[in-house]
């Protein structure tokens, strides 16, 4: 989850600073690119907050992790649609699989405590 948050934050920062030149194939307007960058950064903050909550063994850590992971998947679907005008199915499948693995590991760890 840490890597997910860091990569989403990096991507959001790249989009915010460089704009549509950050990735090839972006067809969105500059305003849409900026809005998507902000979305990425908000999700990155939520993911990293979930990591901190987990490390500090907070009671709400699992709920925050699941919620931020769902936001990660949804923001990926939205970003692909608005930035590239495409579903980019393989990217979205990878996001779903990664999120399922992370949440599964967290549930497994939670049941052992």
C-alpha positions in Angstrom: 0.0 0.0 0.0 2.9 2.3 0.6 4.1 1.8 -2.9 0.6 2.4 -4.3 0.4 5.7 -2.4 3.9 6.8 -3.4 3.3 6.0 -7.1 -0.1 7.6 -7.2 1.5 10.7 -5.5 4.3 10.7 -8.0 1.9 10.5 -10.9 -0.3 13.3 -9.5 2.7 15.5 -9.0 4.0 14.8 -12.5 0.6 15.6 -14.0 0.4 18.8 -11.9 3.9 20.0 -12.9 4.3 18.8 -16.4 0.7 18.6 -17.5 -0.4 16.5 -20.5 3.2 16.0 -21.5 3.7 13.8 -18.4 2.5 10.8 -20.4 2.0 10.0 -24.1 -1.6 9.6 -25.3 -3.3 12.1 -23.0 -6.2 13.7 -24.9 -7.7 15.7 -22.0 -7.7 19.4 -21.6 -5.2 21.1 -19.3 -8.0 21.7 -16.7 -9.0 18.1 -16.8 -5.4 17.0 -16.4 -5.0 19.3 -13.3 -8.2 18.0 -11.8 -7.0 14.4 -12.3 -3.7 15.3 -10.7 -5.5 16.6 -7.7 -7.6 13.4 -7.5 -4.4 11.3 -7.6 -2.8 13.4 -4.8 -5.9 13.1 -2.6 -6.0 9.3 -3.1 -2.2 9.1 -2.4 -2.7 11.0 0.9 -5.5 8.6 1.9 -3.4 5.5 1.0 -0.4 6.8 3.0 -2.7 7.7 5.9 -3.9 4.1 5.9 -0.3 2.9 6.0 0.4 5.1 9.0 -2.8 4.0 10.8 -1.9 0.3 10.2 1.7 0.8 11.5 0.3 2.5 14.6 -2.2 -0.3 15.0 -5.3 2.0 15.0 -8.7 0.4 15.2 -9.8 2.2 12.1 -6.8 1.1 10.0 -8.6 -1.7 8.2 -11.6 0.4 7.2 -9.3 3.3 6.1 -7.2 0.8 4.1 -10.2 -0.7 2.4 -11.7 2.7 1.6 -8.5 4.2 0.3 -7.9 1.0 -1.8 -11.3 1.3 -3.3 -10.6 5.0 -4.1 -7.4 3.9 -5.8 -9.3 1.6 -8.1 -12.0 4.1 -8.8 -9.6 6.9 -9.5 -7.7 4.6 -11.9 -10.9 4.0 -13.9 -11.8 7.7 -13.9 -8.3 8.8 -14.8 -8.1 6.4 -17.7 -11.4 7.5 -19.0 -10.9 11.2 -18.8 -7.2 11.5 -19.6 -7.0 8.9 -22.4 -10.6 8.6 -23.5 -10.1 4.8 -23.1 -10.8 2.2 -20.5 -7.2 0.9 -20.7 -8.4 -2.4 -19.5 -5.0 -4.0 -18.6 -4.2 -1.0 -16.3 -7.5 -1.3 -14.6 -7.2 -5.1 -14.2 -3.7 -4.6 -12.6 -5.2 -2.0 -10.2 -8.0 -4.3 -9.2 -5.6 -7.3 -8.7 -3.1 -5.3 -6.7 -5.8 -3.9 -4.5 -7.3 -7.4 -3.9 -3.9 -8.7 -2.9 -3.3 -5.8 -0.5 -6.7 -6.0 1.1 -6.5 -9.8 1.3 -3.1 -9.5 3.1 -4.5 -6.9 5.5 -7.5 -9.1 6.3 -5.2 -12.1 6.9 -3.0 -10.1 9.2 -6.1 -8.7 11.0 -7.5 -12.1 11.7 -4.2 -13.2 13.3 -4.2 -10.5 15.9 
